[in-house]
Structures are given as structure tokens and as C-alpha cells.
Amino acid sequence: MAVGVQCRDVSKRFGAARVLNGVDWTARAGVVSGLVGVSAAGKTSLLRIIAGLDRADSGTVEFPRDEVSQTEAAKAQSPRIGMTFQNLSLWPHLTARQHVASVLRVAARDGAVEALLAEVGLPASTFDRRPAELSGGEGQRLALARALAVKPELLLLDEPLAQLDTPWRDELLSVIQTAALRHATTTIYVSHAWREVAAICDDVAVLVDGRVAQAGSTDEVFKSPANETVARLTGPVVGLPRAAINAGQVSLVGNLPVSSGESIFVRPQQVRLVEPTEANRWRVAEARPLDVGWQVTLEQVDASVANLSGVPASKAASDSGFRIGIRSPQHAPVGNLVGLAIVDWERVLQFGERSIL
């Protein structure tokens, strides 16, 4: 029995601060939807209103059910909601086993408690430990197990990986995704990190200043962001002034679509290192290994055109010229001269407005 979430014109203030400003958004039943945005964009506030922990100043939140369960009684029934919190909100006096048993309301001997703790990846040696005796990752797993213990129709996850070290994030993401599929629950996943959202979510809504700037499938929002702000929130982008391209300081593999905009934007993976030319010359300032490929910071040899802003470099500029950060599959030794080329030009992003980030 899948349940969706429909937010209509939801607004919320805390004192003089407006945190949500007429949010219209639908989370489809039975899928994992993401809410992504910078800090203070309104993500947690919206999640708490959906959970019924806070009240909206105006607007409504409804829970439409799928066609299989569209009886009048079902329509009026509030969904069972499981939720994890940024600060975990675990009960300090209860063991992991007691956390889940208190929600399941079953005796530990029937094995249901242990099965759920094992499902989220908690080792048996931690079942009788209290939260203070658990690692950060173990605490997150316990919080997830407690949320799943209510057999939720709607699972709300507020920044579940925020307190974890990088090596453990992918592992817990996999646990969350598997749990959502196994329990066939509608899931809303809140994060400021696009990488997490892209890995787990079917749909996504991008929140900017308390409004939904864009919503749709994760793939659609990434490939066709509505504006520069959304583009920067859905992954790194490299801004290239059209003047630099016209001057030959960046090569094109293909033809650039016609636009009146002053700049174009590409994802770092669309930029390639090529042989330098007299006009297209960049000096390698830094080269750092990534999991796959290299993070390369390039310094413009001829600094006569506007700054090229891309993924963060160690310095925004230097005395020698402007800098740009790209991701390259090949290593480029520091000090070498290289050229820049844009590939996959059909996916060049062009916007008529400036980013507010």
C-alpha cells in the first residue's frame, strides 16, 4: 500500500525569518525522492512539517494513496511514518536491542529485533550497547532500524550521512536503498550533497530560499537544470566566458549552440586536456589524484579575459592569471602547458540569469 506526499503552497516562518515560501511539490508513492539544497534552504523544515512535528503557517500536506488502496477509509488514514534525525535522537538509556523492541512491541525471543538490527548492518556484538557506546555509523544504523521498526509507509531521512566519514557513506547509502526497496516504502531523503541524492533517489526537488527551484527525475534535473543556481547545486560546473571561446582560448569539439548569454557552463567531465596552441595555453598549477582520474587546477597564461570559475581550486586567482579546476582522466605534471577543449557540446548549459550562490 504505497502513499505519496503532496505539498501545496506550504509556508513557514520562525519569527521574522521565512524558511518556506509557498512550496508546491509532490513525492511519488513508492519511490525514493530527494530534497537537496544548501544549509537553511528549508529542507529540514519541510520534512518536519511532512512528519507532523511542526505546523505550516499556511498551505496543506496531503498523503494520496495508490489506486490499489483508494478506499474512503484509506484516504482518511494518516500514514505510518518512520524518521531519522540529523542528531539521531536516540534514547541514551536504552540498548540497541531495546530501541527496536520498544517500537516493535514484541519479545526479543521471537528474533524480529535481531533480524532488523542485522538488516541494517549492525554487528551482533553491538545489540546490547547503548548509544554512547556506538560509533557514528552504528548510531546511524540503529536510527534507521528504529525508523523501519514501525513498518513505515513513509520513511523520512534527514541528512543521514552528515556525521559519517567518507568511507562509510557509500556503505550506508546501499543499506538505505536496499531497505527502501525491501520494505516497499515511499522515502524522502534530505541532503545538501548532490552525490548522495544522485546515488539513491529516483526524483529530486531542489530547494532555494524556501522555494522549489526545480523538481523532476534526478537525471532530468542534472542534465537540464532550470538555471545556474540549480546547476551548481546538482554538481560542479565550469563557467566559460564566451569571449574566451571566441578568442580561441578554449577549443570546441563540435559547434557551440547560438545564445546571447555572456557565459556557457559545462560539467568538469566535459572538459578535456589537449595540446596547447598559441591562443589556447594553460599552465598546470596543481594535480591531485582522485578515486578515478585527477583534479587538475589550471592557470591561465594569458589573463586578458574574464575569470573562469569552476570547481574550487586552492586559490581563486594568482599573480600569474586566473584559475580553473577540472577533472581529468589523465595526469598532467605541474608546470606543463596544456590546452582546453569542450566535448559533448550538446550538453552545454546556457542560462539567462546569474547564480545566486
N, C-alpha and C positions, 0 to 999 in steps of 0.2 A: 504494500500500500504506500505509494510514493506521494509525497507532499511537496509543493513548491512554495516559494515566498514571493509576494508581490507588494512592493513598497510604492505608495502613491503620495507624492508631494510631501514627503516626510521632512520636517524641520525641527531643529532643536537648538536651544540656547543654554549656555551656562553663564548666568549673569549677563554681562554685556557682550560676551563672545558668542557669535553664531557658529556652531560647529557643523550643522547640517542645514542645507538651504534648498528645500524643495526637491528631495531625492526621489526620482522615479526609476525603479529598477525591478527586474524580475529574475529570480533564481529558478531555473527549471527543475522540475521534480526529477529525482533520481540521478542527478549528475553532480559533479564537483564544480562549484563556481568560486571564483576568486574575487576578492576585493583588494585592490592594490592602490597604493598612494604613499606620499611622504608622511612623516610624523605630523599629527594634528590635521590630517586631511578629513577626518571624520569616520575612519574605518571602524574603530572600536565602539564609538558612539552608536553607529548604525547597528552593529552586531548586538549590542546590549539592548537596543530597542526591539530588535527582532526576537531576542530571547525573552523579552518581557521584564528585564531587570530595570530598565528605565522607560519613562513615558515620553513619547514625542509631544512637542508643543502643538503641532498640527500635522495633518496627514494621517494615513492609515497603513497598517501592515496586515495583509491577509495571507492565508495559507491554502491556496487552491489545491485540491487533490486530483489525482489522475482519474481517467474515465472509469476505471475498474471500481473505484471507491466513491463515486459521486452520488451517494445517498444523502438525503437531507440530514440524517443524524451525523454522518461523517463530515459533512460540510461545516457543521456547527462545532465539531470537536477540535479542541486545541491539540496541536501535535505534541508528541513526546520529544523533548529537546535535551540533548546532551551537549555540554560545552566545556572547553578548556580555556583557561585564562592565562594572560601573559605572566602573572606572578604565581601560577599554578593553583593557588588557593587550596592546597592540600591540608588535611586536618593533622596537626602536629602530634596528637596523642594516639593516632591510630596507625597500625602497621599497614603495609601494602595489602595484605590479605583482608584485613578488617575494612579498608576503604571500599573494596569491591563487594565484600559480603554484606556491608550495611546497605548498599544500593540494591543488590540482588535480593536481599532478604531471604537468603537460603543458608542452610547449614554448610559449613566448609566441607563436610564429608562427601557431598554429592559430586565434587570435582568441578563444578561450574566456575568457581572462583579461580582455581588454579589454571583451568583451561583458558580463561580470559586473560589472566596475567601472562601466561605463556604466549598467547596470540600476539600480544604487543611487544614481545621480546624481552620480558623481564626474566632473568635467571631465577631458578627456584631458591637460590641462596638469599635472595632479597625479599622473599614473600613475607617474612616476619620482621622486617626492618621498618622503622618509622622514617618519615620524610627527611629528617635531619641526617639520617644515615645513608641516604641515597645520593648518587651522583646527579648532576643536572639532567643528563639523558635519561636516567632511570626515573627521575621525578616526572619528566615529560611523559614517559611511557605509562606511568601509574595514572597520571591525569587523564590520558587517553582511555585507559582501561575503565576508569570510573565513569567517564562520559559514555562509553559504549555499554556499560552495565545497565543503563536504563532502557536498553533496546530502542535507541532514538530513531524517530522518523526524520529528524533534522539534527545534524551534527554541526556545531559551530566551533571553529578553531581560531583562536585569537593569537596570532604570531607564535605558533607552536615551536618554531625553531630558533626564536630570537636569542635564547640563552645558551644555545649549544655551540660547541666548537665545530668548525667546518667539517672535519672528518665524519662526524656523527649525523650531519644533517641529511645527507642522501639516504642513509640507512633508515632514519625515522620517516622521511618522506615516503619511502617504499612501504613502510608499515602502515602509514596513514592511508595510502592509496589502496592497499590490499584490504584494510579494514572497511573502508567505504564501499568497496565492491562486494565484499563478503556479506556485509550487513544490509546491502541494498538501500543505503540511506542517502538522502539529499544532504550534501555537505557544502558549507560555506567556509572558505579558507581565507583568512585575513593575513596580509603580509605587506611589508614595504619592499620586499625583494622579488623582482620580476622572475628571476631564475627559479625560485620555488614555485611561483604561480604557474609558470610555463610548463614545469615538470609534472604537475599534478592536476591542473584544472582544465576542464572542457570549455568553460565560459569564463569571462572576466569582465569586471566593471572597474574602470579607472576613476578614482575619486580625486578631485582637485578642489580645494577650498570648500568642502562640504557639498559639492555637486558631482553628479556623474558626468565626466567629460566625454566618455565613450564606453559603450558596452557591446559585447558580441562574443563570438567564439575567440578563444585565445589566439588561434592562428590568424584570424581576420584582423584583430586589433594590432597584433605585432606587424603584420605585413602592410596594413593600410591604416596607420594611426591618423586620427582626425586632425591633429595639429602637432606643432613641435613639442609642446608640453607633454602630450601623450607619448610621442616618440621617445622622449628622454626617460619617461617613467617605465617604458617597456623594453629597456635595454640601451646600451651605449650607442650613440650616434656621433658621426663626424660631420661637422659643418664645414662646407667648402664654398667660399665666396665665388660667385660666378666670374668675377674679374680674374681670379687665379686660373680658372679653366680657360677663359678667353685668352689669357696671356701665355697659355701653354705650360703653366707650372704644374698642371695635373693632366695626365693623358686619359682619354676615354676609349674603352673597348666597346664600340658601338656609337650611336648617336644620342646626344642628350635631348630629352623631350623639351619642347619650347615652353618657356614660362617667363613671366615678368618678375619673378622673385629675385632678390639680390643673392640668395644663397640656396644651395641644394644640400641635402642631408643623405648620408648613406650609413649603413651599418659597418662596423670595422671590418667584418669579414668580406665586404665588397671592395676593399682597398687592397691592392697588390703592390709589391715592390718590383720595379722593373729597372732596366738600365737607364742611367741618368742621361739627360740631354742638356744642351746649353741653357734652355729655359727651365726644364724640369729637374731641379737639383735640390736634394735634401741630404743633410748630414745626420748619420745615426748618432744620437746623443746617449741613448740607453737601450739595452736589450736584456730583458728579464725572461727566464723560462716560465711557461705556464704548464698546466696539465697537458695541453696539446698546443704545440706551437710556441710563439714568442710574443711578449708585449714589447713593442718597439716604439720608442719615442724619437721622433724626427725633428730636426731643427732646420728651419728654412734658411737656405744660404742667401737668397735674395729676399730681404724683408720689405720689399716695396709695396706689397699688397696687404689687405686686412688680415687680422688674426684668424687662424684656422682653429676652431675649438672642437676638441674631440674627447675621447676617453681620457680621464685625468692623467696628466704627466706629473713628474715630480715637481716641476715648476711650470707655471703658465707661460712664461717667456724668459728669455735670457738676452744678454747683450748681443749675441750673435744673430738673433732673429726670433721669429715666432715658432711655436712648437705644436706638434700634433701627435696623438697617441693612436696607434693602430695595433691590430693583432695579425701577426704574420705566421704562415706555416713554416717559413724558412728563417734561419738565423742570419742576422746581418751584424757583422762586427762593428763595435763602436768606432766612430771616426770615418767609416766608409761613406761614399757618396752614392745615393740611390735616387731613382725616380719613383713617382707615384702614378698608379693607374686605377681607374674605377672599372670594375667588371660587374656583370649582372645589372646593367644600367636600367633595365626595365623596372627595377625595384627602387630606383632613386626616389627619395621623398622630397616633396616641394610643398611649402606652406606659405600662406599669405599673411600669417601673423607671427609675432615674436613669441618665444617661450617666456613663461612667467617664472620658470625655475632658475 
